[in-house]
């Protein structure tokens, strides 16, 4: 099968990293896989190339109308069984550029409206235009599908298929990698510090402010604790200032931009994801893969990912509640129990199973397309 994935960026992010794992598995299954990013810094381009996936840069950062023309030309000159589009800008482009003989699949990767910064009516209009040209819709959690019904983006939940993210062994963090951390973070056997940590883009939706405020409360009762914040984004300086204002800047370490962010998981004792919205949270699987205790906000797809027995959930507005859960994981017995739960839960999320389900969707879409034409 020849597959073209069109995606808004191939910079480091949950959807992009998951596509890297999916494309690798698809290539291993004997498919010819190509990736076409629409914009960005191409941070993952070399990784895609390393797994034998063609990366087409023909439309990157060009005028939208020129991108439309170039993608149409590309689809005319290259025969693909499936065009699979990810993230709104790429989905809009693919929907309007597709030829009559192209089978278009789209995946919704978050619980937000189709075009977040557009008026609701315009977002819904653009989504309807994309949906009309799409053979199959995939969501990465049931929570996203439910939100789409509530926003009238779907008439019924039956209009979309749920395929969870999966994780591969190649995504396992390196426990031996030397990391640029303060000395007290480097060697667990020679320190008394208990390390909380998160991996997130530093934007408002990730709610890192609540984590820092919660950690400030934790420090009062557990002074031998520290916090690693792995990621970058527009809120970096304001978050640094918040830690300074709370008098805890000495114990909060911002790593900045990291291509191999998951390597920092091996330096944490508890992982925290305080997001205000989260369609799935690939980083939760990465934390589970290292058997970390997990604390996460009770929003969107997070409870679905963690299930009934893995992790501790809190209201993202409840900073006191977050602090209490963080303190509870410093108890060795509770910490060990949560580690065991993560080790069991991760077995439910295999990239091989995700690829198999998506392959079945492709096959059904192609069969239905032939019957209709």
PLY file of the C-alpha trace (Angstrom):
ply
format ascii 1.0
element vertex 373
property float x
property float y
property float z
element edge 372
property int vertex1
property int vertex2
end_header
0.00 0.00 0.00
1.24 3.50 -0.83
0.45 5.97 1.95
0.93 9.74 2.07
0.69 11.42 5.47
0.06 15.17 5.25
0.69 16.93 8.58
0.91 20.56 9.64
4.43 20.22 11.10
6.99 17.55 11.85
8.36 19.46 14.81
8.45 17.69 18.18
4.93 17.24 19.55
2.52 14.49 20.52
0.81 14.07 17.14
4.09 14.34 15.26
5.94 11.84 17.44
3.04 9.40 17.24
3.06 9.70 13.44
6.76 8.87 13.48
6.00 5.61 15.33
3.04 4.83 13.08
4.97 5.52 9.87
7.82 3.31 11.07
5.44 0.45 11.78
3.68 0.94 8.44
7.02 0.82 6.63
8.01 -2.32 8.54
4.77 -3.92 7.32
5.90 -3.41 3.72
4.05 -0.20 2.86
5.60 2.66 0.92
5.18 5.65 3.22
5.70 9.35 2.49
5.37 12.38 4.78
4.49 15.90 3.65
4.73 18.66 6.29
3.03 21.99 5.61
5.21 24.27 7.74
7.66 24.35 10.65
11.29 23.73 11.49
11.31 20.07 10.37
12.78 18.88 13.68
11.84 15.24 13.03
12.73 15.16 9.32
15.97 13.25 9.86
14.22 10.68 12.05
11.60 10.04 9.38
14.34 9.61 6.79
16.23 7.22 9.09
13.26 4.83 9.20
13.00 4.72 5.42
10.13 7.17 5.02
10.26 9.69 2.19
9.90 13.30 3.37
8.53 15.68 0.73
9.31 19.33 1.40
7.61 20.67 -1.71
4.94 22.73 0.10
6.70 23.73 3.33
6.05 27.35 4.35
4.75 28.39 0.93
1.71 30.55 0.20
-1.48 28.53 0.90
-2.74 28.83 -2.67
0.64 27.69 -3.99
0.57 24.81 -1.50
-2.81 23.76 -2.89
-1.48 23.80 -6.45
1.71 21.94 -5.53
-0.09 19.23 -3.55
-2.55 18.67 -6.39
0.40 18.34 -8.76
2.16 15.96 -6.39
-0.93 13.75 -6.11
-1.26 13.75 -9.91
2.35 12.64 -10.40
2.43 10.13 -7.51
-0.18 7.42 -7.03
-1.21 6.87 -3.40
-3.77 4.38 -2.12
-4.33 6.47 1.00
-3.91 10.14 1.85
-3.95 10.46 5.65
-4.12 14.02 7.01
-3.23 15.16 10.54
-3.96 18.49 12.28
-6.32 21.19 10.94
-4.20 23.15 8.47
-2.94 19.98 6.79
-6.44 18.48 6.77
-7.89 21.56 5.09
-5.13 21.52 2.48
-5.47 17.79 1.81
-9.26 17.97 1.55
-9.17 20.65 -1.14
-6.15 19.22 -2.98
-7.31 15.59 -3.16
-8.15 14.11 -6.54
-11.35 12.18 -7.19
-9.38 8.92 -7.07
-7.74 9.69 -3.70
-9.05 8.08 -0.51
-8.75 10.61 2.31
-8.50 9.63 5.98
-8.17 12.21 8.74
-7.23 11.89 12.41
-8.38 14.39 15.02
-5.60 14.62 17.61
-7.10 16.96 20.19
-10.36 17.91 21.88
-10.34 21.51 20.67
-12.58 22.99 17.94
-11.33 22.32 14.41
-9.82 25.81 13.99
-9.15 27.05 17.52
-8.54 30.73 16.75
-11.41 31.10 14.30
-15.00 32.09 15.23
-17.11 29.04 16.08
-19.22 29.37 12.93
-16.14 29.55 10.71
-14.45 26.62 12.45
-17.59 24.53 11.95
-17.92 25.62 8.31
-14.31 24.66 7.52
-14.72 21.33 9.31
-17.86 20.55 7.31
-15.97 21.21 4.07
-13.20 18.83 5.16
-15.64 16.20 6.38
-17.49 16.21 3.05
-14.29 15.19 1.26
-13.22 12.58 3.82
-13.83 8.83 3.64
-13.03 7.97 7.27
-12.58 10.00 10.46
-10.36 8.75 13.29
-10.20 10.21 16.80
-7.51 9.26 19.31
-9.95 8.96 22.23
-13.65 8.56 22.85
-13.55 11.88 24.72
-12.59 13.72 21.53
-15.39 12.03 19.61
-17.88 13.01 22.31
-16.71 16.64 22.20
-17.13 16.67 18.43
-20.75 15.55 18.80
-21.35 18.24 21.44
-19.98 20.90 19.05
-22.11 19.53 16.18
-18.99 18.53 14.26
-20.45 15.01 14.17
-24.13 14.06 14.11
-23.46 10.83 16.02
-20.41 9.16 17.54
-20.72 6.44 14.87
-19.31 8.89 12.30
-15.81 8.56 13.80
-13.65 5.60 14.78
-11.46 5.60 17.90
-7.86 4.40 17.61
-5.66 5.01 20.65
-2.06 6.07 20.36
0.48 3.29 20.78
4.06 3.25 21.92
6.98 1.31 20.50
10.14 0.06 22.17
12.15 2.57 20.13
10.45 5.34 22.14
11.83 4.05 25.44
13.95 6.68 27.21
17.68 6.22 27.64
18.47 5.64 31.31
22.20 6.01 30.77
22.18 9.26 28.81
24.10 12.16 30.35
21.68 15.03 30.83
22.34 18.68 31.52
20.84 18.80 35.01
21.92 20.35 38.30
24.12 17.97 40.34
21.34 17.15 42.84
19.21 15.71 40.02
21.78 13.44 38.42
22.26 10.42 40.66
19.26 9.06 42.50
21.38 6.77 44.67
23.41 9.68 46.02
20.71 12.22 46.72
17.77 12.69 49.03
15.80 14.96 46.68
12.40 13.67 45.54
11.95 14.79 41.92
8.61 15.70 40.41
8.56 16.36 36.70
6.55 17.08 33.59
7.08 17.21 29.84
4.95 19.75 28.00
4.89 22.65 25.61
4.84 25.80 27.73
1.47 27.14 26.66
-1.63 28.07 28.64
-3.49 24.82 27.88
-0.80 22.78 29.63
-1.49 24.59 32.94
2.12 24.56 34.14
1.31 27.53 36.38
-0.83 25.22 38.52
2.00 22.69 38.78
4.45 25.33 39.97
1.96 26.67 42.53
1.19 23.14 43.69
4.89 22.39 44.03
5.33 25.51 46.17
2.81 24.03 48.61
4.58 20.66 48.50
7.89 22.30 49.42
6.38 23.49 52.72
5.87 19.91 53.93
8.50 18.19 51.82
11.51 20.53 51.55
13.65 17.74 50.08
11.84 17.94 46.74
12.47 19.51 43.36
10.71 19.95 40.04
11.89 19.40 36.45
9.92 21.11 33.68
10.93 19.72 30.28
9.77 21.78 27.33
9.68 25.18 25.74
7.12 27.71 24.58
5.93 31.30 24.89
5.27 31.10 28.65
8.83 30.15 29.61
9.82 33.51 31.06
6.53 34.08 32.90
6.82 30.62 34.45
10.38 31.34 35.54
9.13 34.59 37.10
6.33 32.74 38.89
8.82 30.31 40.46
10.95 33.30 41.48
7.97 35.11 43.04
7.04 31.98 45.01
10.59 31.67 46.33
11.18 28.21 44.80
13.23 29.05 41.69
16.26 27.26 43.19
14.28 24.02 43.18
12.57 24.34 39.78
14.67 23.40 36.77
13.58 24.41 33.25
15.39 22.30 30.67
14.37 24.38 27.67
13.89 22.83 24.25
14.78 19.13 24.09
14.55 16.84 21.06
14.83 13.73 23.29
12.62 15.01 26.10
11.59 11.53 27.26
15.14 10.80 28.40
14.40 13.05 31.39
11.73 10.65 32.63
14.40 8.42 34.13
15.37 11.30 36.45
11.85 11.71 37.88
10.17 10.05 40.87
6.62 11.18 39.96
5.27 12.46 36.65
2.61 15.20 36.62
0.43 16.28 33.66
-1.74 19.24 34.79
-3.34 20.09 31.40
-6.60 22.03 31.07
-7.35 20.09 27.89
-5.73 16.93 26.53
-7.16 14.78 23.76
-4.97 11.83 24.75
-1.53 12.67 26.14
1.15 10.57 24.45
3.52 11.59 27.23
1.37 9.56 29.63
2.32 6.41 27.71
5.96 7.45 27.82
5.73 7.94 31.60
4.01 4.55 31.96
6.78 2.93 29.90
9.27 3.91 32.61
6.88 2.68 35.36
6.48 6.18 36.79
3.71 7.13 39.20
1.38 9.51 37.35
-0.71 12.44 38.55
-2.88 14.04 35.87
-5.86 16.33 35.47
-9.31 14.82 35.09
-10.04 16.27 31.62
-10.92 15.01 28.15
-9.07 11.80 27.22
-6.79 11.53 30.27
-9.11 9.36 32.45
-9.65 7.14 29.41
-5.91 6.66 28.97
-5.18 6.00 32.64
-8.14 3.70 33.19
-9.51 2.83 36.62
-6.33 1.83 38.44
-3.45 3.78 36.93
-2.49 7.22 38.20
-4.13 9.82 40.40
-6.57 12.40 38.99
-7.33 15.96 40.09
-9.37 18.96 38.98
-6.96 21.25 37.04
-8.28 24.25 39.02
-7.68 22.59 42.40
-4.10 23.47 43.30
-4.49 22.31 46.91
-5.76 18.95 45.64
-2.82 18.66 43.27
-0.38 19.39 46.10
-1.97 16.71 48.30
-1.62 14.10 45.54
1.98 15.11 44.90
2.79 14.74 48.60
1.09 11.34 48.72
3.44 9.95 46.06
6.46 10.71 48.24
5.27 7.82 50.43
7.38 4.81 49.32
4.48 2.34 49.51
2.13 4.53 47.47
4.89 5.31 44.99
5.63 1.63 44.49
1.95 0.78 44.04
1.56 3.47 41.38
4.67 2.24 39.58
3.18 -1.23 39.42
-0.07 0.18 38.02
1.81 2.03 35.27
3.73 -1.11 34.33
0.44 -3.00 33.92
-1.45 -0.25 32.08
1.19 0.38 29.40
0.60 -3.12 28.04
-2.74 -1.86 26.68
-1.08 0.58 24.26
0.94 -1.04 21.48
1.92 0.72 18.27
1.46 -2.63 16.51
-2.19 -2.71 17.59
-2.70 0.93 16.59
-1.21 0.25 13.16
-3.38 -2.84 12.70
-6.57 -0.91 13.47
-5.60 1.93 11.15
-4.72 -0.58 8.42
-8.21 -2.08 8.75
-9.72 1.39 8.42
-7.67 1.99 5.25
-8.79 -1.33 3.79
-12.46 -0.68 4.53
-12.24 2.83 3.12
-10.67 1.59 -0.09
-13.30 -1.13 -0.46
-16.15 1.33 0.10
-14.55 3.80 -2.31
-14.41 1.18 -5.09
-18.02 0.19 -4.50
-19.12 3.83 -4.73
-17.19 4.39 -7.96
0 1
1 2
2 3
3 4
4 5
5 6
6 7
7 8
8 9
9 10
10 11
11 12
12 13
13 14
14 15
15 16
16 17
17 18
18 19
19 20
20 21
21 22
22 23
23 24
24 25
25 26
26 27
27 28
28 29
29 30
30 31
31 32
32 33
33 34
34 35
35 36
36 37
37 38
38 39
39 40
40 41
41 42
42 43
43 44
44 45
45 46
46 47
47 48
48 49
49 50
50 51
51 52
52 53
53 54
54 55
55 56
56 57
57 58
58 59
59 60
60 61
61 62
62 63
63 64
64 65
65 66
66 67
67 68
68 69
69 70
70 71
71 72
72 73
73 74
74 75
75 76
76 77
77 78
78 79
79 80
80 81
81 82
82 83
83 84
84 85
85 86
86 87
87 88
88 89
89 90
90 91
91 92
92 93
93 94
94 95
95 96
96 97
97 98
98 99
99 100
100 101
101 102
102 103
103 104
104 105
105 106
106 107
107 108
108 109
109 110
110 111
111 112
112 113
113 114
114 115
115 116
116 117
117 118
118 119
119 120
120 121
121 122
122 123
123 124
124 125
125 126
126 127
127 128
128 129
129 130
130 131
131 132
132 133
133 134
134 135
135 136
136 137
137 138
138 139
139 140
140 141
141 142
142 143
143 144
144 145
145 146
146 147
147 148
148 149
149 150
150 151
151 152
152 153
153 154
154 155
155 156
156 157
157 158
158 159
159 160
160 161
161 162
162 163
163 164
164 165
165 166
166 167
167 168
168 169
169 170
170 171
171 172
172 173
173 174
174 175
175 176
176 177
177 178
178 179
179 180
180 181
181 182
182 183
183 184
184 185
185 186
186 187
187 188
188 189
189 190
190 191
191 192
192 193
193 194
194 195
195 196
196 197
197 198
198 199
199 200
200 201
201 202
202 203
203 204
204 205
205 206
206 207
207 208
208 209
209 210
210 211
211 212
212 213
213 214
214 215
215 216
216 217
217 218
218 219
219 220
220 221
221 222
222 223
223 224
224 225
225 226
226 227
227 228
228 229
229 230
230 231
231 232
232 233
233 234
234 235
235 236
236 237
237 238
238 239
239 240
240 241
241 242
242 243
243 244
244 245
245 246
246 247
247 248
248 249
249 250
250 251
251 252
252 253
253 254
254 255
255 256
256 257
257 258
258 259
259 260
260 261
261 262
262 263
263 264
264 265
265 266
266 267
267 268
268 269
269 270
270 271
271 272
272 273
273 274
274 275
275 276
276 277
277 278
278 279
279 280
280 281
281 282
282 283
283 284
284 285
285 286
286 287
287 288
288 289
289 290
290 291
291 292
292 293
293 294
294 295
295 296
296 297
297 298
298 299
299 300
300 301
301 302
302 303
303 304
304 305
305 306
306 307
307 308
308 309
309 310
310 311
311 312
312 313
313 314
314 315
315 316
316 317
317 318
318 319
319 320
320 321
321 322
322 323
323 324
324 325
325 326
326 327
327 328
328 329
329 330
330 331
331 332
332 333
333 334
334 335
335 336
336 337
337 338
338 339
339 340
340 341
341 342
342 343
343 344
344 345
345 346
346 347
347 348
348 349
349 350
350 351
351 352
352 353
353 354
354 355
355 356
356 357
357 358
358 359
359 360
360 361
361 362
362 363
363 364
364 365
365 366
366 367
367 368
368 369
369 370
370 371
371 372
